[in-house]
Amino acid sequence: MDAEERSTTAYLEAVTDKADRVLGGSHIVQTVRSLTAWAADATRDSYLYRWLTKEPDPEVIVIDLRETYTVGPFIRLLDRLIPHVEGAWNGSVLKRTTARTAELVRDVPVKVASVLFIAVLLAQTIQLLPSIQNEPTTTLGILAVAWLLGLGGLRVDWTLEELSESRVGRLTRALLEPPEPPDDD
């Protein structure tokens, strides 16, 4: 087993151990274990993984794309345009709107997600209106529960920081956090 496989295996074992500690050995942990084992096998067996982790060829020649005839002019054009675009961006309404939106998402992420979810639900409901009498009761029940969840989300005032410190946030962080770098011994 090479260093990449050991680091991937160590990462997946760390994820499983963290999930064990958080969930206390429940059925969910067994499901997470089987899914991570499957994901590890699928990743290690994939062509892309093998291609990305293979040793570099010592005979590879590095080409500076700025000196080529095909890509060089585009790179020079971008080098000239970027300062102007950056100046326009710094004073733009789009930048201020993006900053306000990011602040809003940090302050009330559940409400923002609920508004987007309700917009999708509204489109779905409008689409179902002409054939509402022909729809099965299950579909209407699921739609009603989705509306209740979306409207309930509008009442949640948690910040992104509070969400990340919750039990689900800690579990998500434990599952997605990168592993410790391997020792080079």
GURO-555658 format. One record per residue: residue in one letter; x negated, y negated, z negated of N, C-alpha, C, O in turn. Coordinates in steps of 0.1 Angstrom, whole numbers, plus 5000, padded with zeros to 4 digits. Layout:
# GURO-555658
  res   n_u   n_v   n_w  ca_u  ca_v  ca_w   c_u   c_v   c_w   o_u   o_v   o_w
    A     X     Y     Z     X     Y     Z     X     Y     Z     X     Y     Z
...
# end
This chain:
# GURO-555658
  res   n_u   n_v   n_w  ca_u  ca_v  ca_w   c_u   c_v   c_w   o_u   o_v   o_w
    M  4991  5012  5000  5000  5000  5000  4991  4988  5000  4982  4986  4991
    D  4993  4978  5010  4985  4967  5010  4990  4956  5001  5000  4958  4994
    A  4983  4944  5001  4986  4934  4991  5000  4928  4993  5007  4925  4984
    E  5004  4927  5006  5017  4921  5009  5028  4930  5003  5038  4925  4997
    E  5027  4943  5006  5037  4953  5001  5037  4953  4986  5048  4954  4980
    R  5026  4952  4979  5025  4952  4965  5032  4940  4959  5039  4940  4950
    S  5030  4928  4966  5036  4916  4961  5051  4916  4963  5058  4911  4954
    T  5055  4922  4974  5070  4923  4977  5076  4932  4967  5087  4929  4961
    T  5070  4944  4964  5075  4953  4955  5075  4947  4941  5085  4949  4933
    A  5064  4940  4937  5064  4934  4924  5075  4923  4923  5081  4922  4912
    Y  5077  4916  4933  5088  4906  4933  5102  4912  4931  5109  4908  4923
    L  5104  4923  4938  5117  4930  4937  5119  4936  4923  5130  4936  4918
    E  5108  4941  4918  5109  4947  4904  5111  4936  4894  5119  4938  4885
    A  5105  4924  4896  5107  4913  4887  5122  4908  4888  5128  4905  4878
    V  5127  4908  4900  5141  4904  4901  5150  4914  4894  5160  4910  4887
    T  5148  4927  4896  5156  4937  4889  5155  4936  4874  5165  4937  4867
    D  5142  4934  4869  5141  4932  4854  5148  4920  4849  5154  4921  4838
    K  5148  4909  4856  5155  4897  4852  5170  4899  4852  5177  4895  4843
    A  5174  4906  4862  5189  4909  4863  5193  4918  4852  5204  4917  4846
    D  5184  4928  4848  5187  4937  4836  5188  4929  4824  5198  4931  4816
    R  5179  4919  4822  5180  4911  4809  5192  4902  4809  5198  4901  4798
    V  5196  4897  4820  5207  4887  4821  5220  4895  4819  5229  4891  4812
    L  5222  4906  4827  5235  4913  4827  5236  4925  4818  5247  4930  4816
    G  5225  4929  4812  5225  4939  4802  5228  4953  4807  5235  4961  4800
    G  5224  4957  4819  5225  4970  4824  5239  4974  4829  5243  4985  4828
    S  5247  4965  4834  5260  4967  4838  5260  4973  4852  5250  4975  4858
    H  5272  4976  4857  5273  4981  4871  5268  4972  4881  5263  4976  4892
    I  5269  4959  4878  5264  4949  4888  5249  4950  4889  5244  4948  4900
    V  5242  4954  4879  5227  4955  4879  5224  4967  4889  5215  4966  4897
    Q  5232  4978  4887  5229  4989  4896  5232  4985  4911  5224  4990  4920
    T  5242  4978  4913  5245  4973  4927  5233  4964  4932  5229  4965  4943
    V  5229  4955  4923  5218  4946  4927  5205  4954  4930  5198  4951  4939
    R  5203  4964  4922  5191  4973  4924  5192  4980  4937  5182  4980  4945
    S  5203  4986  4940  5204  4993  4953  5203  4983  4965  5197  4986  4975
    L  5209  4971  4963  5208  4961  4974  5194  4956  4976  5190  4954  4987
    T  5187  4954  4965  5173  4949  4966  5164  4960  4972  5155  4957  4980
    A  5167  4972  4968  5159  4983  4973  5161  4984  4988  5152  4986  4996
    W  5174  4983  4992  5177  4984  5007  5171  4972  5014  5165  4974  5025
    A  5172  4960  5008  5166  4948  5015  5151  4949  5016  5145  4945  5026
    A  5145  4955  5005  5130  4956  5006  5126  4966  5017  5117  4964  5025
    D  5133  4977  5018  5130  4987  5028  5132  4981  5042  5124  4983  5051
    A  5144  4974  5044  5147  4968  5057  5137  4958  5061  5133  4957  5072
    T  5132  4950  5051  5122  4940  5053  5109  4946  5057  5103  4942  5067
    R  5104  4955  5049  5091  4962  5052  5091  4969  5066  5081  4970  5072
    D  5103  4974  5070  5103  4982  5082  5106  4973  5094  5105  4977  5106
    S  5108  4960  5092  5112  4951  5103  5099  4947  5111  5088  4946  5106
    Y  5101  4946  5124  5091  4942  5133  5085  4928  5129  5073  4926  5129
    L  5094  4918  5126  5090  4905  5122  5081  4905  5110  5071  4898  5110
    Y  5084  4913  5100  5076  4913  5088  5062  4919  5091  5052  4913  5086
    R  5062  4929  5099  5049  4935  5102  5041  4925  5110  5029  4924  5109
    W  5048  4918  5119  5041  4908  5128  5035  4897  5119  5024  4892  5122
    L  5043  4892  5110  5039  4881  5101  5028  4884  5091  5020  4876  5088
    T  5028  4897  5087  5018  4901  5077  5006  4908  5082  4997  4912  5074
    K  5005  4910  5095  4993  4917  5100  4981  4908  5100  4982  4896  5099
    E  4969  4914  5100  4957  4907  5099  4955  4899  5112  4958  4903  5123
    P  4949  4887  5111  4947  4878  5123  4937  4884  5132  4927  4890  5127
    D  4938  4883  5144  4929  4887  5154  4917  4878  5155  4919  4866  5156
    P  4905  4883  5153  4893  4874  5152  4890  4868  5166  4883  4858  5166
    E  4896  4873  5177  4893  4867  5190  4904  4857  5194  4904  4853  5206
    V  4912  4853  5185  4923  4843  5188  4916  4829  5190  4908  4825  5183
    I  4921  4823  5201  4916  4810  5204  4926  4799  5200  4938  4801  5203
    V  4922  4789  5193  4931  4778  5188  4930  4767  5199  4920  4763  5202
    I  4942  4763  5203  4943  4753  5213  4950  4740  5207  4960  4741  5201
    D  4944  4729  5209  4949  4716  5205  4960  4712  5215  4956  4709  5226
    L  4973  4713  5211  4983  4710  5221  4983  4695  5226  4989  4692  5236
    R  4976  4686  5219  4976  4672  5223  4968  4671  5236  4969  4662  5244
    E  4959  4681  5239  4950  4680  5250  4956  4688  5262  4950  4688  5273
    T  4968  4694  5261  4974  4701  5272  4982  4691  5281  4986  4681  5277
    Y  4984  4696  5293  4991  4687  5303  5006  4688  5301  5014  4679  5304
    T  5011  4700  5296  5025  4702  5294  5031  4696  5281  5041  4689  5282
    V  5024  4698  5270  5030  4694  5257  5023  4681  5253  5030  4673  5245
    G  5011  4678  5257  5004  4666  5253  5012  4653  5254  5012  4645  5245
    P  5018  4650  5266  5025  4638  5268  5037  4636  5258  5040  4625  5253
    F  5044  4647  5255  5055  4647  5245  5050  4643  5231  5056  4636  5224
    I  5039  4649  5228  5033  4647  5214  5028  4632  5213  5031  4625  5203
    R  5022  4627  5224  5018  4613  5224  5030  4604  5223  5030  4593  5216
    L  5041  4607  5230  5053  4599  5230  5059  4599  5216  5063  4589  5210
    L  5059  4611  5209  5064  4611  5195  5055  4603  5186  5060  4597  5177
    D  5042  4604  5188  5033  4596  5180  5036  4581  5181  5034  4574  5171
    R  5040  4577  5193  5043  4562  5194  5057  4559  5189  5059  4548  5184
    L  5066  4568  5190  5080  4565  5186  5082  4566  5171  5091  4559  5166
    I  5075  4575  5164  5078  4578  5150  5077  4565  5141  5086  4563  5133
    P  5067  4556  5143  5067  4544  5134  5080  4536  5136  5085  4530  5127
    H  5084  4534  5149  5096  4526  5152  5109  4533  5146  5117  4526  5140
    V  5110  4546  5148  5121  4553  5142  5121  4553  5127  5132  4551  5121
    E  5110  4554  5121  5109  4553  5107  5113  4539  5102  5120  4538  5092
    G  5109  4529  5109  5113  4515  5105  5128  4513  5106  5134  4507  5097
    A  5134  4519  5117  5148  4518  5118  5156  4526  5108  5166  4522  5103
    W  5150  4537  5104  5156  4546  5094  5157  4539  5081  5167  4540  5073
    N  5146  4533  5077  5145  4527  5064  5155  4516  5061  5159  4514  5050
    G  5160  4509  5072  5170  4499  5070  5184  4503  5074  5193  4494  5076
    S  5186  4516  5077  5198  4520  5083  5209  4523  5073  5207  4526  5062
    V  5222  4522  5078  5233  4526  5070  5233  4541  5068  5238  4546  5058
    L  5229  4548  5078  5228  4563  5077  5220  4567  5065  5223  4577  5058
    K  5208  4560  5063  5200  4564  5052  5207  4561  5039  5206  4569  5029
    R  5213  4550  5038  5220  4546  5025  5232  4556  5023  5234  4560  5011
    T  5239  4560  5033  5250  4569  5032  5245  4583  5028  5251  4589  5019
    T  5234  4587  5034  5228  4600  5030  5223  4600  5015  5225  4610  5008
    A  5217  4589  5011  5213  4588  4997  5225  4588  4987  5224  4595  4977
    R  5236  4581  4991  5248  4581  4982  5254  4595  4982  5258  4600  4972
    T  5254  4602  4993  5260  4615  4994  5251  4625  4985  5257  4633  4978
    A  5238  4624  4986  5230  4633  4978  5232  4630  4963  5232  4639  4955
    E  5233  4617  4960  5236  4614  4946  5249  4619  4941  5251  4624  4930
    L  5259  4618  4950  5273  4624  4946  5272  4639  4945  5278  4644  4935
    V  5265  4646  4953  5263  4660  4952  5256  4664  4939  5259  4674  4932
    R  5246  4656  4935  5239  4658  4922  5248  4656  4910  5248  4663  4900
    D  5257  4646  4911  5266  4642  4900  5278  4651  4898  5281  4655  4887
    V  5284  4655  4909  5296  4664  4909  5296  4674  4920  5305  4673  4929
    P  5288  4684  4920  5287  4693  4931  5299  4702  4933  5303  4705  4944
    V  5306  4705  4922  5318  4714  4923  5329  4706  4929  5336  4712  4938
    K  5330  4694  4926  5341  4685  4932  5338  4684  4947  5348  4685  4955
    V  5326  4681  4951  5323  4680  4965  5326  4693  4973  5332  4693  4983
    A  5321  4704  4967  5324  4717  4973  5339  4720  4974  5344  4725  4984
    S  5346  4716  4964  5361  4718  4964  5368  4709  4975  5377  4714  4981
    V  5363  4697  4977  5369  4689  4987  5366  4695  5001  5375  4695  5009
    L  5354  4700  5003  5351  4706  5016  5360  4719  5017  5365  4722  5028
    F  5361  4727  5007  5369  4739  5007  5384  4736  5010  5390  4743  5017
    I  5389  4725  5004  5403  4721  5006  5405  4717  5020  5415  4719  5026
    A  5395  4710  5026  5396  4706  5040  5397  4718  5049  5405  4718  5059
    V  5389  4729  5046  5390  4741  5054  5403  4748  5052  5410  4753  5061
    L  5408  4748  5039  5421  4754  5036  5432  4747  5043  5442  4753  5048
    L  5431  4734  5044  5442  4726  5050  5442  4729  5065  5453  4731  5071
    A  5431  4731  5072  5431  4734  5086  5437  4748  5087  5444  4751  5097
    Q  5433  4758  5078  5439  4771  5079  5454  4771  5077  5461  4778  5084
    T  5458  4763  5068  5473  4763  5065  5480  4757  5076  5491  4762  5080
    I  5475  4746  5082  5481  4740  5094  5482  4750  5106  5492  4751  5113
    Q  5471  4758  5107  5471  4768  5117  5482  4779  5115  5487  4784  5125
    L  5484  4782  5102  5494  4793  5099  5508  4788  5099  5517  4796  5099
    L  5511  4775  5098  5524  4770  5097  5534  4775  5108  5545  4779  5104
    P  5531  4775  5120  5540  4779  5130  5545  4794  5128  5556  4798  5132
    S  5536  4802  5123  5539  4817  5122  5540  4821  5107  5538  4832  5104
    I  5544  4812  5098  5544  4815  5084  5554  4825  5080  5551  4833  5071
    Q  5565  4826  5087  5575  4837  5084  5570  4850  5088  5575  4860  5083
    N  5561  4851  5098  5556  4864  5103  5544  4869  5095  5540  4880  5097
    E  5538  4860  5087  5526  4864  5080  5530  4874  5068  5540  4872  5062
    P  5521  4883  5065  5523  4892  5054  5522  4885  5041  5515  4874  5040
    T  5529  4890  5031  5528  4883  5018  5514  4883  5012  5511  4873  5005
    T  5506  4892  5015  5492  4892  5010  5485  4880  5016  5477  4874  5008
    T  5486  4877  5028  5479  4865  5034  5484  4853  5027  5475  4844  5024
    L  5497  4851  5025  5502  4839  5018  5497  4839  5004  5494  4828  4999
    G  5496  4850  4997  5492  4851  4983  5477  4847  4982  5473  4839  4973
    I  5469  4852  4991  5455  4848  4992  5453  4833  4994  5445  4827  4988
    L  5461  4828  5004  5460  4814  5007  5464  4805  4994  5458  4795  4992
    A  5475  4810  4987  5479  4803  4975  5468  4803  4964  5466  4793  4958
    V  5462  4814  4962  5451  4815  4952  5439  4806  4956  5433  4800  4948
    A  5436  4806  4969  5425  4798  4974  5429  4783  4972  5420  4775  4968
    W  5441  4779  4974  5445  4765  4971  5444  4762  4956  5439  4751  4952
    L  5448  4771  4948  5446  4769  4933  5432  4768  4929  5428  4759  4921
    L  5423  4776  4935  5409  4775  4932  5403  4762  4937  5395  4755  4929
    G  5407  4758  4949  5402  4745  4954  5406  4733  4946  5398  4724  4943
    L  5419  4733  4942  5424  4722  4934  5419  4723  4920  5416  4712  4914
    G  5417  4735  4914  5410  4736  4901  5396  4731  4901  5392  4725  4891
    G  5389  4733  4912  5375  4728  4913  5374  4713  4912  5364  4707  4909
    L  5385  4706  4916  5385  4691  4915  5385  4686  4901  5382  4675  4898
    R  5388  4695  4891  5388  4691  4877  5374  4693  4870  5373  4689  4859
    V  5365  4700  4877  5352  4703  4871  5343  4691  4872  5340  4687  4883
    D  5337  4687  4861  5329  4675  4861  5314  4678  4858  5306  4669  4855
    W  5310  4691  4860  5296  4694  4857  5286  4688  4867  5290  4687  4879
    T  5275  4684  4862  5264  4679  4871  5256  4691  4877  5258  4703  4872
    L  5248  4689  4886  5240  4699  4892  5230  4705  4881  5228  4717  4881
    E  5225  4696  4873  5216  4701  4862  5224  4710  4852  5218  4720  4848
    E  5236  4706  4849  5244  4715  4840  5247  4728  4846  5247  4739  4839
    L  5250  4728  4859  5252  4741  4866  5240  4749  4866  5241  4762  4865
    S  5228  4743  4868  5216  4751  4869  5212  4757  4856  5205  4767  4855
    E  5217  4751  4845  5214  4757  4832  5225  4766  4827  5223  4772  4816
    S  5235  4768  4834  5246  4778  4830  5241  4792  4832  5230  4794  4838
    R  5248  4802  4828  5244  4816  4829  5243  4820  4844  5233  4827  4847
    V  5253  4816  4852  5252  4819  4866  5240  4812  4873  5234  4818  4881
    G  5238  4800  4869  5227  4792  4874  5213  4799  4871  5204  4800  4879
    R  5212  4804  4859  5200  4811  4855  5198  4824  4862  5187  4827  4867
    L  5209  4831  4864  5208  4843  4872  5205  4841  4886  5196  4848  4892
    T  5211  4831  4892  5207  4827  4906  5193  4823  4907  5186  4827  4917
    R  5188  4815  4898  5174  4811  4898  5165  4823  4897  5155  4824  4903
    A  5168  4832  4888  5160  4844  4886  5160  4853  4898  5149  4859  4901
    L  5171  4854  4905  5171  4862  4918  5164  4855  4929  5158  4862  4938
    L  5164  4842  4930  5158  4835  4941  5144  4829  4939  5138  4825  4948
    E  5140  4829  4926  5127  4824  4923  5115  4832  4929  5116  4844  4928
    P  5105  4826  4935  5094  4833  4941  5086  4841  4931  5086  4836  4919
    P  5080  4852  4934  5072  4859  4925  5059  4852  4921  5055  4843  4928
    E  5053  4857  4911  5040  4851  4907  5030  4856  4918  5031  4867  4923
    P  5020  4848  4921  5010  4852  4931  5002  4864  4926  4999  4865  4914
    P  4999  4874  4935  4992  4886  4931  4977  4882  4927  4972  4873  4932
    D  4972  4891  4918  4958  4889  4915  4949  4894  4927  4953  4903  4934
    D  4938  4887  4929  4929  4890  4940  4918  4900  4936  4907  4899  4941
    D  4921  4908  4926  4910  4917  4921  4908  4929  4931  4900  4937  4928
# end
